[in-house]
Amino acid sequence: MMLGRSVGLSEDKIHHVGDDDPPEDVYEPSERAIVRYGRRSTLEITVDEETYGALTEHYALEQVMEIWALVGVANMVNRFHATFHTDVDPETLQAVEAGDQEAGSCPLPMPDKP
């Protein structure tokens, strides 16, 4: 979650980024639409009309396409690392561990090592 912290996500937002339905008191409606889309398109592949409609309530088509691309690239990179069990470079690992010590551990579970 170091990346989330680096772009200014609050600890509350980081804590709830894995929720299927993020809390209304933590995320703005436009942010909730993105989180729900990211989870739905990652976990279920198919995006239902309600999820798509929530995006288009807050974002123009070009912005929805940018959100789609960002989620897609993140999934591609994550699947690459999951397939090839890549190691994190020591500098990044040190920064992540320092951030976790400062803010507390990340609420999302770490993947099991092979």
C-alpha positions in Angstrom: 0.0 0.0 0.0 3.1 2.2 -0.2 1.8 3.4 -3.6 -1.5 4.4 -2.1 0.2 6.3 0.6 2.5 8.0 -1.9 -0.5 9.5 -3.7 -2.2 10.6 -0.6 -4.7 7.9 0.2 -5.8 8.0 3.9 -5.3 5.0 6.1 -9.1 4.6 6.2 -9.2 4.5 2.4 -6.3 2.0 2.3 -8.1 -0.1 4.9 -11.3 -0.3 2.9 -9.9 -0.6 -0.6 -10.6 -4.4 -0.5 -14.2 -4.0 0.5 -16.8 -5.1 -2.1 -18.9 -2.0 -1.1 -16.6 0.7 0.3 -18.1 2.8 3.1 -19.8 6.0 2.1 -18.2 7.8 5.0 -14.7 7.0 3.8 -15.0 7.3 0.0 -16.7 10.0 -2.1 -19.3 8.5 -4.5 -17.0 9.0 -7.5 -14.2 7.1 -5.7 -16.5 4.3 -4.6 -17.4 3.8 -8.3 -13.8 3.3 -9.2 -13.1 1.0 -6.3 -16.2 -1.1 -7.1 -15.3 -1.2 -10.8 -11.7 -2.2 -10.1 -12.7 -5.1 -7.8 -15.6 -6.2 -10.1 -13.5 -6.2 -13.3 -10.6 -7.9 -11.6 -12.5 -10.6 -9.7 -15.4 -11.3 -12.0 -14.2 -10.0 -15.4 -17.7 -9.1 -16.5 -18.9 -5.6 -15.4 -22.6 -5.3 -14.7 -24.7 -2.3 -15.8 -24.9 -0.9 -12.2 -21.1 -0.8 -11.9 -20.7 0.7 -15.3 -23.5 3.2 -14.7 -21.9 4.4 -11.5 -18.7 5.2 -13.4 -20.6 7.1 -16.1 -22.5 9.1 -13.5 -19.2 10.6 -12.4 -16.8 10.4 -15.4 -16.8 11.1 -19.1 -16.4 8.2 -21.5 -12.7 9.1 -22.0 -12.1 9.0 -18.3 -13.9 5.6 -18.0 -11.5 4.4 -20.7 -8.5 5.7 -18.7 -9.8 3.9 -15.6 -10.3 0.7 -17.6 -6.7 1.0 -18.9 -5.2 1.6 -15.5 -7.0 -1.3 -13.9 -6.1 -3.6 -16.8 -2.4 -2.7 -16.7 -2.3 -3.2 -13.0 -3.9 -6.6 -13.4 -1.4 -7.5 -16.1 1.6 -6.5 -14.0 0.2 -8.3 -10.9 -0.4 -11.4 -12.9 3.1 -11.3 -14.3 4.6 -11.1 -10.8 2.2 -13.8 -9.6 3.2 -16.1 -12.5 7.0 -15.6 -12.3 7.2 -15.1 -8.5 9.4 -12.0 -8.9 11.2 -10.6 -6.0 10.9 -7.0 -4.9 14.1 -5.1 -5.1 15.7 -4.4 -1.7 15.1 -0.7 -1.8 11.4 -1.0 -2.5 11.0 -3.7 0.1 12.8 -1.5 2.7 10.5 1.4 1.8 7.4 -0.8 2.1 8.4 -2.2 5.4 9.2 1.3 6.7 5.8 2.6 5.6 4.1 -0.4 7.3 6.0 0.3 10.5 4.9 3.9 10.4 1.3 3.3 9.5 0.7 -0.2 10.8 0.5 -3.3 8.6 -1.5 -3.3 5.4 -5.0 -4.7 5.9 -4.8 -6.7 2.7 -3.4 -10.2 3.1 0.0 -10.9 1.6 0.0 -13.7 -1.0 1.4 -17.0 0.1 4.9 -17.7 -1.0 5.3 -20.8 -3.2 
